Amino acid sequence: MILIDKLCYQSKLRYINTGVKLAYALITLLLCIISHSVLVACIVLLVNAWLTVRGGGISGFRYLRLMGIPLTFLLLSTLAILINISKTPLDAFAIPLGTYYITGSQEGLYHGMQLILTALASVSCLYFLSLNTPMTDILTELRRLKCPSLLIELMLLIYRFIFVLMDAASAITTSQNSRLGNKDFKTSCKSFGSLGSSLFIRAMKKSGALYDSMEARCYDGTLRVLTETYPAKQSHILLLVLFEILLTALTIWRLL
């Protein structure tokens, strides 16, 4: 089972209305992107961390490790904005390197920090939704919102095949390791190629077997999954509206 999927089933916020959580995540994500504000990003980061760790009961250390994955990519991708190589030193810092300087400007540092915080806050919105809401509940809510049924079925099938391929990849990797298939770089590359080809073949066979089993059960073009509904509480809706009004006001103030 995927770690995020396991955590969402253990979350204390799992039984809160899915529509409320989906609206919170999507509206907050949209306001983060529109505002480009460091203040809005910091507020969203803190609120999502508090809701997920304190409200959902997920370990703070585990949450930080999950957030560290996108943070690493963001830091690497913004190096081009933060650091310049020039003959003229800029106002933030300048490290001499022969006739050139490894340097950066204060405006560039602020812009890079802004990008990192905005992207990280946006990712935290998606983490909040995925760490506190099972995939089946999200798909059920999307169906109520009249999303195309083809898109929903593709999402469900892809979600299902993630587990199938992970299980197959784990078995193949264990078999390769038991035969010293990763003892050095050359054999590791060869084993990785074999793993990819084996997974492709198994995925094709599994998809064919899945379709045959669905046809045998009178598949009519729609996947039906049993779900539970949790009514929305007025207090949750009120808190959602107040928080989004606050973010909207900060966004308008930032744009003005």
Helices and strands as residue ranges (DSSP letters): H 3-10, H 18-35, H 38-49, I 50-55, H 60-77, H 79-82, E 84-86, E 93-97, E 100-104, H 106-132, H 135-144, H 149-178, H 185-216, H 234-255
